Every structure is written in C-alpha cells, then in structure tokens.
Amino acid sequence: MTLISKQNITALILAGGKGRRLGGQDKGLVYYQGKPLIEHLIERIQPQVENILINANRNQETYANYGYPVIQDELSNYQGPLAGFATAMKVASTSHIITMPCDGPLLPDDLVSRMLTVLGDTSDTQETLVVAHNGERLQPVYALIPINLVNSLEKFLEEGNRKIDLWYAQHTMKIADFSDKPAVFDNINTEEQRQNLEAKTQAKIKAKENHND
C-alpha cells in the first residue's frame, strides 16, 4: 500500500475567528502555559509536516513573525472555518491540507500519521476526506482534505452554506479514531475553559514530577 507522504500535506492552523466567547480576543494569541496558543500548535504540527499555513483575519503581522505564510479569508465578515479551508486549498502547493483550530493546544503528535493510515492507498485519495473522531463525536475541524475539492467547496460557500458537516456529506468521508486519547481535542473557547485546561495540565505535570522522584 502506497501512502501519501507528509511532503504532500500542508497544515492549516485556523486562527481566523472572532473569539466571541473569549471577549473578542484573537484566540491564537491568547496565552496558555506561558505562551500564545499559536505557538503550541506550531510546535506540535511542525515535526509532522513540511508546509504550514496560518489562517488569520487580523493581527497578520504578528502571525507572520512565526515565519509561515499567513492567509486571510477571501470571504469577509468571519464566515467560519470553511472560508479558511477554501483559501488554503487555493494557496497550497500540496495535494492535501490537514486542518486544525488554533484553540486546541494538545494537538496529537500522531495526527498526520493516523489520518494518512486511514486514507490508505493513493488510488483512493482524490475524493476522500478523513475526519477525526474522539470516541464520542466527530471533531470536524481536524480533517485531511484533498485540495482538488476546492471547486466543490467554493460552490457550497457561494450558495450561502457554512456548515462543515453538510459539505463533508457531499463527499466520501473516512473516520480517524482517536478514542484512545480524547483529551487531545480539549479546546479553549472561554476563559473558564482556559483556566480549567491550565489546571488540568499543571496537575498532570505535577503528577509526572512526583512519579519521577
């Protein structure tokens, strides 16, 4: 079986939202464990791919300082993740993009490898999406998508549609099972969630230190 290599994948970090539930803050620049969320995502995805794009609709200069191309939605007024998908699919020079939200700092270190294993033989890749599942529900913003579906996506958006699951339903979709580590999809939508995740992370660090003593 021939698998698509990581050289054929561009990681898309989605940092283009309004951050409504975080008081309008730019979520990618919100601090967690002493550094902005965007840095956590870059650190975790960088070893897994050779190409990274950052989707941002504000503070583009700040994001550009990380050394990766920053792309803005072609659609105005914050139209959701699919708008970022579409822009990335037009910009990427690889056969696929793999998407992830900037507010999920625990991104799994085997996201790409699991997605590729599920995708399988290259003869079955050009129309097939792979989406993560945490054992309880689909995690639709974590997806491996062939860029040749861009025309389908642009048509979907032009018709006024914005729901990810409805677009996925138009195509063949495979599921990448992450039920063995569902916590990797914990994200930060509110200040309470940020504080709770900080506390959980600190507790894990302390428990590990005690175990090593």
C-alpha positions as CSV (number, residue, x, y, z in Angstrom):
1,M,0.0,0.0,0.0
2,T,1.4,3.4,-1.0
3,L,0.6,6.2,1.4
4,I,0.7,9.9,0.7
5,S,3.8,11.4,2.3
6,K,4.0,14.3,4.6
7,Q,5.6,16.3,1.8
8,N,2.2,16.2,0.1
9,I,0.4,17.8,3.0
10,T,0.1,21.4,4.1
11,A,-1.0,22.0,7.7
12,L,-3.6,24.8,8.1
13,I,-3.8,26.4,11.5
14,L,-7.2,28.2,11.8
15,A,-6.8,31.4,13.7
16,G,-9.3,33.5,11.8
17,G,-12.3,33.6,14.2
18,K,-13.9,36.4,16.2
19,G,-13.3,34.8,19.6
20,R,-16.8,35.9,20.7
21,R,-16.8,33.7,23.8
22,L,-13.4,35.0,24.8
23,G,-14.5,38.6,24.8
24,G,-13.5,39.1,21.2
25,Q,-9.8,38.2,21.7
26,D,-7.8,36.8,18.9
27,K,-7.6,33.2,20.2
28,G,-4.4,32.3,18.5
29,L,-2.7,35.0,20.6
30,V,-4.3,34.0,23.9
31,Y,-1.8,32.7,26.4
32,Y,-1.8,29.1,27.7
33,Q,1.1,27.6,29.7
34,G,3.0,30.8,29.3
35,K,2.9,31.3,25.6
36,P,0.3,32.1,22.8
37,L,-1.9,29.2,21.6
38,I,-0.5,29.6,18.1
39,E,3.0,28.6,19.4
40,H,1.6,25.4,20.8
41,L,0.1,24.4,17.5
42,I,3.2,25.2,15.5
43,E,5.4,23.2,17.9
44,R,3.1,20.2,17.7
45,I,2.4,20.1,14.0
46,Q,5.8,21.3,12.7
47,P,7.5,17.9,13.1
48,Q,4.6,16.2,11.3
49,V,4.6,18.2,8.0
50,E,6.9,20.2,5.8
51,N,4.4,23.0,5.0
52,I,2.3,25.2,7.3
53,L,-0.2,28.0,6.6
54,I,-1.8,30.2,9.2
55,N,-5.3,31.4,8.5
56,A,-5.8,34.8,10.3
57,N,-8.2,37.7,9.6
58,R,-6.5,40.2,12.0
59,N,-3.0,40.6,13.5
60,Q,-1.5,39.2,10.4
61,E,1.9,40.9,11.0
62,T,2.1,39.2,14.5
63,Y,1.4,35.8,13.0
64,A,3.8,36.4,10.1
65,N,6.6,36.7,12.7
66,Y,6.5,32.9,13.2
67,G,7.9,32.5,9.7
68,Y,5.0,30.9,7.9
69,P,2.7,32.3,5.2
70,V,-0.4,34.0,6.7
71,I,-3.6,33.8,4.6
72,Q,-6.8,35.8,5.1
73,D,-10.3,34.6,4.2
74,E,-11.4,35.7,0.8
75,L,-14.9,35.9,2.2
76,S,-15.5,38.9,4.5
77,N,-17.1,39.1,8.0
78,Y,-15.8,35.9,9.5
79,Q,-17.6,33.2,7.7
80,G,-16.3,30.3,9.7
81,P,-13.7,27.5,9.2
82,L,-14.8,26.6,5.7
83,A,-13.8,30.0,4.4
84,G,-10.3,29.4,5.7
85,F,-10.3,25.9,4.2
86,A,-11.2,27.3,0.8
87,T,-8.4,30.0,0.8
88,A,-5.8,27.4,1.9
89,M,-6.9,24.9,-0.8
90,K,-6.2,27.6,-3.4
91,V,-2.9,28.6,-2.0
92,A,-1.4,25.2,-1.0
93,S,1.0,23.6,-3.4
94,T,0.5,20.1,-2.0
95,S,-2.2,17.5,-2.8
96,H,-3.8,17.8,0.7
97,I,-4.3,20.1,3.6
98,I,-4.7,19.0,7.2
99,T,-6.7,21.4,9.3
100,M,-6.7,22.2,13.0
101,P,-8.1,25.0,15.2
102,C,-5.7,27.3,17.0
103,D,-7.5,26.8,20.3
104,G,-6.6,23.1,20.7
105,P,-3.1,23.2,22.2
106,L,-3.0,19.5,22.9
107,L,-2.8,18.5,19.3
108,P,-1.8,14.9,19.0
109,D,1.7,14.2,17.8
110,D,0.4,11.4,15.5
111,L,-2.4,13.4,13.9
112,V,-0.9,13.2,10.4
113,S,0.2,9.6,10.6
114,R,-3.2,8.4,11.8
115,M,-5.0,10.4,9.1
116,L,-2.8,9.0,6.4
117,T,-3.2,5.5,7.6
118,V,-6.9,5.8,7.4
119,L,-6.7,7.5,4.0
120,G,-4.8,4.5,2.7
121,D,-3.8,3.8,-0.9
122,T,-3.2,6.8,-3.1
123,S,-5.7,5.5,-5.6
124,D,-8.4,6.3,-3.1
125,T,-7.4,9.8,-2.1
126,Q,-8.6,12.3,-4.6
127,E,-12.2,12.5,-3.5
128,T,-11.8,11.2,0.1
129,L,-11.9,13.3,3.3
130,V,-10.6,12.0,6.6
131,V,-12.0,13.4,9.8
132,A,-11.0,12.8,13.4
133,H,-13.3,11.3,16.0
134,N,-12.7,11.3,19.8
135,G,-14.8,8.3,20.5
136,E,-17.9,10.3,21.3
137,R,-18.3,12.7,18.5
138,L,-16.8,13.8,15.3
139,Q,-14.1,16.6,15.5
140,P,-14.8,18.2,12.1
141,V,-12.2,20.9,12.2
142,Y,-9.5,18.3,12.4
143,A,-9.6,17.0,8.8
144,L,-7.4,15.8,5.9
145,I,-8.8,17.2,2.7
146,P,-7.7,16.9,-0.9
147,I,-7.3,20.3,-2.5
148,N,-9.0,19.2,-5.7
149,L,-12.3,19.5,-3.8
150,V,-11.8,23.3,-3.8
151,N,-14.4,23.9,-6.6
152,S,-17.0,21.9,-4.7
153,L,-16.3,23.9,-1.5
154,E,-16.4,27.3,-3.3
155,K,-19.7,26.4,-4.8
156,F,-21.0,25.3,-1.4
157,L,-19.9,28.7,0.1
158,E,-21.3,30.7,-2.8
159,E,-24.7,29.1,-2.1
160,G,-24.6,30.6,1.4
161,N,-23.8,27.3,3.2
162,R,-21.4,27.4,6.1
163,K,-21.9,24.0,8.0
164,I,-18.9,21.8,7.8
165,D,-20.8,18.5,8.2
166,L,-23.1,19.3,5.3
167,W,-20.2,19.8,2.9
168,Y,-18.4,16.7,4.2
169,A,-21.6,14.8,3.5
170,Q,-21.3,15.6,-0.2
171,H,-18.1,13.5,-0.4
172,T,-16.6,10.2,0.7
173,M,-15.5,10.5,4.3
174,K,-13.4,8.2,6.5
175,I,-13.0,8.4,10.2
176,A,-9.7,8.6,12.1
177,D,-10.3,7.0,15.5
178,F,-8.7,8.9,18.5
179,S,-10.9,7.3,21.1
180,D,-7.8,6.1,23.0
181,K,-6.8,9.8,23.7
182,P,-9.9,12.0,23.5
183,A,-8.3,14.7,25.7
184,V,-6.1,15.8,22.7
185,F,-9.2,17.7,21.4
186,D,-9.7,19.7,24.5
187,N,-10.0,23.3,23.4
188,I,-10.3,26.9,24.7
189,N,-13.5,28.7,23.8
190,T,-14.0,30.6,27.1
191,E,-11.9,32.0,29.9
192,E,-13.3,29.3,32.1
193,Q,-12.1,26.6,29.7
194,R,-8.7,28.2,29.5
195,Q,-8.4,28.2,33.3
196,N,-9.7,24.6,33.6
197,L,-7.2,23.3,31.0
198,E,-4.4,25.2,32.7
199,A,-5.3,23.5,35.9
200,K,-5.5,20.0,34.3
201,T,-2.2,20.5,32.6
202,Q,-0.5,21.6,35.8
203,A,-1.9,18.7,37.7
204,K,-0.5,16.3,35.0
205,I,2.9,17.9,35.2
206,K,3.0,17.7,38.9
207,A,1.9,14.1,38.9
208,K,4.6,13.2,36.4
209,E,7.2,15.0,38.5
210,N,6.1,13.1,41.7
211,H,6.3,9.8,39.8
212,N,9.8,10.6,38.7
213,D,11.0,11.5,42.2
